[in-house]
Amino acid sequence: MRNLPPETVRAIKAALVAGLQPFKAQPPERLSTWAERHFQLSPESSHSTGQWESYPFQRGWMDAFSNDAITEVTVRKSKRVGYTKTLVAFIAYNAAHRRRKQALWQPTDDDRDSFVKSEVDPMLRDMRVMRDVLVAGGKDDTLKMKPFLGSVLHTLGGKAARAFRRITVEVAILDEASAFDPMVEKSVDPIEGARGRLEGAPFPKLVAGSTPRVKGMDHIETRENNADAVMRYHITCPHCGEEHPLIWGGKDVRHGFKGGGLGGDPTPLRHVCPHCRGGITQGDYLRVYGQGAWVSHCGAWRYGQDGTWRDAAGMPCRPPAHVAFTIWAAYSPQRDWPDIVREFLEAKAKAKGGENGPLITFVNETLGELWEEVFEKADEHALSRRAEPYRLFTVPYGGLVLVCGIDVQDNRFEVVVYAIGRGEEMWVVAYSVIYANPADQREWDEKLDPFLATVFQHASGRPMRIEAAAIDTQGHFTHQAYNYCRTRERRRVYAVRGDPQPTKMIKGKASLMDVNWRGGVVKRGVRLWHVGTDTAKDLLYGRLLVTKPGPGYVHFSKDLPPEFYAQLTCESRVPQRTARGMEYKWVNVKNARNEVLDCSVYALFCTHAMGLHLYTQLAWDRLEALVQPASGDLFAPAAALPAPAQATGQAGPAAADAPAVQPPEDGPAAEAHQAHEEEDAPIPVRALPGARLAPVRLTPATTAPNDYMAKIQQARQRPASR
């Protein structure tokens, strides 16, 4: 080195320093302290620029972010409390100070792009400390990923399940967690998906923060309920010296915000202490909030401005592993208290006129509270209490046509059969779980086909069979379902796909789909019908509210298990913000199985595909005369049917009580089924002028096949309605 030119020596030293920089150990430092030395505000997303200075209440969750003893941090917050800035500071802290790999998810790709452009990129540009670790200009520096010396930042949208796979990080952050789907692509819970990326990390950290939304279906609410400690920021009352949080209050309580026009009180606006009833202004609050502390609801934990966690006795202690913070706009110096009151009074006035949007915004984004909506939902317990003493696989009087909905799962077929009667009165006559491997086409033929050939016993003693079935082809074994329906379209086995858009008809348009079969492609091989699922659920929900038997009423058998009712009622109609404004959508608020509901929707599609919803009284009269004629001894005991050939996985009655899943081999019923197969053409039904009816193939429903077939021949000679 002594013989080298000075310029070479300086270059070698600089190279050594740069090369050893990733191994440099930083003294441990809390995020709030580190940010006040290094973090800079950028003009793209701040009213002011320059050095960051945290608010006293922000230091609580910032220090929880950087505390390795805390594995999960949840923040339920309003707008204007500076949470986003603390999140950006945490990202910089992980990259420059901790050198830890991290991932941040936004609800959508557009949200991710906006966050990177307005927050992350300006931060990387303006913070001098980031220049030492940023690997810029490379092909890996994109909107999706930012490489650093010794670490990386993944930025992802939360709409695709693949966004929660393949990466391994030590810090997982979900921003605006309440806006994520309850289940991403019906397969991944976003919180648990992000947590899965932390497995194996020596100091895992999961951070989720958001403005809350609807009570009962909010990710932040769930995480807060699971936290070891829920913290609120307490200030000391200048009148009595007691601690208390800032609360909105209300007309039914004596503390909180009073005056300023609230409740017609014209006195100056103030916050009333719950202990001494003394009032303080916003100026009084700003003079004392710097000495405040975070205190848990249970009083077992406290985090003060000295940066120490303490127990109820005031002794230093270990922090909880999962801590949740709640904060609202009144704490922020950026929000004037009179402006909060003005916003509330205006929102309340609009709510009286029937417009709840501003009030929902006030509750969510200013108070930081969950909006409690009165959902439209059915009561599973009320439905189960009205169950009737008829057996499954039997059809009570009034049931005239059998329709079936089928949902395909990974290891089973879920099947629900309804009997439809006059005025679309409905009876649940079968609920079965048929365990099979739907990936194997033979399983469809060997297990689903026998069920669709099931003989149901009508109360009149006559056998009935399923007239139409709809199979969900979306998501599970699509081409196997396509091929199965392709070869059975003549038997009214429909391939369907749900469409949840509002105002969509229950029976939408059909499109011809290619089918992969035996290594080849059958061009335009099957008709795929689109089902207006939300419209169907609206209709079904309305029918579940009908309390008296008759048109539209839904009957349930006493043999149905509790799981049937839980799945049927698992969704609620809730308001959601969309690009078109506030809309009501059916959402699985329980995150429970919903196969029964889906099957019921597909059964409703069958009724519309067959035109039963358009039947006139004359059409129902003719149908009723064939299935349960008024003449004869209708109350004679029905002939016993043989035991089922396939009872595996059946939900409902015991196998010994179930009817045959294959037509009987001999006897009058066998003759009726043989005649049914021979006489396959649709039967036209006379309608009133102006009505358009889809023809329905009536099931042979008699133990005297010769008389029944004579009636069919006679019906076919009548002209169809034009």
JOTA-V650688 format. One record per backbone hydrogen bond with DSSP energy under -1.0 kcal/mol. CO is the residue of the C=O (numbers start at 1). NH is the residue of the N-H. Records with the same first field share a line. If there is no record, write none. Layout:
# JOTA-V650688
CO = NH + NH
This chain:
# JOTA-V650688
1 = 4
5 = 9
6 = 10
7 = 11
8 = 12
9 = 13
10 = 14
11 = 15
12 = 16
13 = 17
14 = 18
15 = 19
16 = 20
20 = 23
21 = 24
30 = 34
31 = 35
32 = 36
34 = 37 + 38
35 = 39
39 = 52
41 = 50
42 = 45
50 = 41
58 = 62
59 = 63
60 = 64
61 = 65
62 = 66
67 = 70
71 = 206
72 = 323
73 = 208
74 = 325
75 = 210
76 = 327
82 = 86
83 = 87
84 = 88
85 = 89
86 = 90
87 = 91
88 = 92
89 = 93
90 = 94
91 = 95
92 = 96
93 = 97 + 98
94 = 100
101 = 170 + 171
102 = 154
103 = 173
104 = 156
105 = 175
106 = 158
108 = 112
109 = 113
110 = 114
111 = 115
112 = 116
113 = 117
114 = 118
115 = 119 + 120
116 = 121
119 = 123
120 = 124
121 = 125
122 = 126
123 = 127
128 = 131
130 = 133 + 134
133 = 149
138 = 141
140 = 142
144 = 155
145 = 142
146 = 153
147 = 135
148 = 151
151 = 148
152 = 102
153 = 146
154 = 104
156 = 106
160 = 163
161 = 164
162 = 165
170 = 205
171 = 103
172 = 207
173 = 105
174 = 209
176 = 179
177 = 180
183 = 186
184 = 187 + 188
188 = 184
189 = 193
190 = 194
191 = 195
192 = 196
194 = 197
195 = 198
197 = 169
198 = 201
205 = 172
206 = 73
207 = 174
208 = 75
209 = 176 + 177
210 = 77
213 = 371
214 = 217
218 = 222
219 = 223
220 = 224
221 = 225
222 = 226
224 = 227
229 = 324
230 = 297
231 = 326
232 = 295
234 = 293
235 = 244
237 = 241
242 = 237
244 = 235
248 = 257
250 = 253
256 = 272
258 = 270
259 = 262
261 = 264
262 = 265
265 = 261
267 = 260
270 = 258
271 = 280
272 = 256
273 = 277
278 = 273
280 = 271
281 = 285
282 = 286
283 = 287
285 = 288 + 289
288 = 291
289 = 292
293 = 234
294 = 303
295 = 232
296 = 299
301 = 296
302 = 310
303 = 294
304 = 307
308 = 304
309 = 317
310 = 302
311 = 314
315 = 311
321 = 71 + 72
322 = 228 + 229
323 = 74
324 = 231
325 = 76
328 = 331
329 = 332
332 = 335
336 = 340
337 = 341
338 = 342
339 = 343
340 = 344
341 = 345
342 = 346
343 = 347
344 = 348
345 = 349
346 = 350
347 = 351
348 = 352
350 = 355
351 = 354
356 = 360
357 = 361
358 = 362
359 = 363
360 = 364
361 = 365
362 = 366 + 367
363 = 369
365 = 79
366 = 329
371 = 215
373 = 375
376 = 573
379 = 383
380 = 384
381 = 385
384 = 387
388 = 390 + 558
391 = 394
393 = 457
395 = 459
396 = 399
401 = 420
402 = 467
403 = 418
404 = 470
405 = 416
406 = 472
407 = 414
411 = 436
412 = 409
413 = 434
414 = 407
415 = 432
416 = 405
417 = 429 + 430
418 = 403
419 = 427
420 = 400 + 401
421 = 424
425 = 421
426 = 555
427 = 419
429 = 393
430 = 417
432 = 415
434 = 413
437 = 440
440 = 443
441 = 445
442 = 446
443 = 447
444 = 449
448 = 452
449 = 453
451 = 454
456 = 464
457 = 395
458 = 461
462 = 458
464 = 456
468 = 404
469 = 494
470 = 406
471 = 496
477 = 481
478 = 482
479 = 483
480 = 484
481 = 485
482 = 486
483 = 487
485 = 488
488 = 491 + 493
489 = 492
492 = 469
494 = 471
495 = 529
496 = 473
497 = 531
501 = 504
505 = 532
509 = 530
511 = 528
513 = 525 + 526
515 = 522
517 = 520
520 = 517
522 = 515 + 525
526 = 513
528 = 511
529 = 497
530 = 508
531 = 499 + 533
532 = 536
533 = 537
534 = 538
535 = 539
536 = 540
537 = 541
538 = 542
539 = 543
540 = 544
543 = 546
550 = 553
553 = 426
555 = 428
556 = 388
557 = 560
561 = 564
562 = 566
563 = 567
564 = 568
565 = 569
570 = 590
572 = 587
573 = 376
574 = 585
576 = 583
578 = 581
581 = 578
583 = 576
585 = 574
587 = 572 + 589
588 = 591
594 = 598
595 = 599
596 = 600
597 = 601
598 = 602
599 = 603
600 = 604
601 = 605
602 = 606
603 = 607
604 = 608
605 = 609
606 = 610
607 = 612
611 = 614
612 = 615
616 = 620
617 = 621
618 = 622
619 = 623
620 = 624
621 = 625
622 = 626
623 = 627
624 = 628
632 = 634
633 = 636
647 = 650
649 = 433
654 = 657 + 658
660 = 455
667 = 671
668 = 672
669 = 673
670 = 674
671 = 675
672 = 676
673 = 677
674 = 678
675 = 679
678 = 680
688 = 691
704 = 708
705 = 709
706 = 710
707 = 711
708 = 712
709 = 713
710 = 714
711 = 715
712 = 716
713 = 717
715 = 718
